[in-house]
Structures are given as structure tokens and as C-alpha cells.
Amino acid sequence: MYKNHLIYSFIDGSFMDIADKDYLAARICYRYDLPQEFLWLSLQAIEKYIKAILLYNEQETKSIGHDISKAYDKMKSLKEFSFDIPKDVESFISYLNRYGLDRYFEKPYFLYGEELLSLDRTVWFIRRYCGLFNSKIKKIDGTMVDGLSANLKRIQNPYYLKQPNKFIHHGYLGHVLNNKRLELRKQLVYKNFYFGTYKRKLIKNYKLKSGSGTPTHIHHKEIFDELKAKVRFSKEIIDHFKN
């Protein structure tokens, strides 16, 4: 039991809490017009949340790398689990898997303007499953019930879909939400439909930060061979120029 406690403590501290910080940093980057950093940190946050879910359920994560689509598919294959992840959240995960991995501006990126709202929604839906769900739960009368079904019923309560800000969050994000004096809390609840003190029906003065960028070697293919001799490019970019 003590060993298990240490393992769960590791998952909390090294995956879920760091994911919370990546999420907060991503929101700050979006707010201050750092689009590529926003995409990378968003991917990092979702990656760590999903890996935390897998680790809580005794699954290995070494073979996943930064491929969050692969991680998501593995999460969805967990036996006895039922997930209520909307299709638009799955689409945003695929979007991040496509553009968030580009740390060195190897390929073009695109922002359509609603990515911050999509990130908030994705984090809220995925993060609920971060925790130890399979343990038995002791009721008031002393009887033991299946923890998995009880926990899934709790987090998938339709009430929370209507009032997402009422969902109780643990870990570092819960600490930030519960401390109104923290500057980070202001960054978290800024224009956020899912995290905050009250339910937002409308966000005023939201700026659609659409934009795109294309790296020099895509515009000027004649320099790629020389660059390739000095810089490590991804297989995707190398294959692009081969074709």
C-alpha cells in the first residue's frame, strides 16, 4: 500500500500537476500573442493529462512519445471505462497533434481564432479522468461498492455539463482555483467558460487571434539541402522535400 501511495504521488506531481502548469502557461502565451509556444504547451498539457490517466490505470506510456492522438486512442481502449468526450474535443486533439509538435518552426501553422476556447474545453473534459478510479469505495453503512462505476457516474453527471465551473478539481489547478489572491488564478479564469467562480454565458470583448506562419525553407526550397546538412529536421519535413 505504501509503495502504491508513492507511485500515485509521482503521477500527481510529475504528470498532472505539470500538465496544469503547462495549461496555465499556454493560456498566458495565447493572451500575449505567442502562438507557437501556445500550441506546444497546449500539446504538452494534454499529453501529460492523458499519460496520467494511463498511469493511474497501470498502463505504460514509454512508447507514446509526444503523439497525443496515439495516447488518446490508447486511453479510449481502457477496459471497463466509458468516456464522454465530444467530437470537437477529439478534433482539437488531432489539431494539436498536427501543429503542436512543431517546436522549431519546421512547417506552417494556423490559428483560426477560437483555439483558447477549444483548449479550455479540452482540458476540462480530459482532466476529469485524472485520478484513481478503480479502488473500492466505502459507503456510510459500511458496505463496499465498485469505485469505477461510482466515479464515472460522479464525473459524468449532466449537472456538470451545464455548470462546468461547479466541478471540483484537485491537484495544482484546484489550488489555483481556490486561491483568489494568486495572479495565476486571474490568468486561468480570464475569458474561460469552464474554470472560474461562476458560469459564463457570454464572453465579452474576446479577440479572435487568427493567424498563420510559414518558415523560410518552405518558401525557398533551394536552401533546404544546405540546411539539412547542419540541422536535424523531422521525418515529415524530409519526406515532404523528397516528394
Salt bridges, closest charged atoms under 4 A:
ASP20 OD2 - ARG127 NH2 2.82
ASP22 OD2 - LYS48 NZ 2.76
ASP33 OD1 - LYS209 NZ 3.31
GLU47 OE2 - LYS51 NZ 2.87
GLU47 OE1 - HIS66 ND1 2.83
GLU60 OE2 - LYS74 NZ 3.00
ASP84 OD1 - ARG128 NH2 2.67
ASP88 OD2 - ARG121 NE 2.62
GLU90 OE2 - LYS76 NZ 3.10
GLU90 OE1 - LYS87 NZ 3.70
ASP120 OD1 - ARG27 NE 2.87
GLU183 OE1 - LYS186 NZ 3.67
GLU222 OE2 - HIS220 ND1 3.47
GLU226 OE2 - LYS230 NZ 3.77
GLU236 OE2 - ARG98 NH1 2.35
GLU236 OE1 - LYS107 NZ 2.86
ASP239 OD2 - LYS235 NZ 2.71
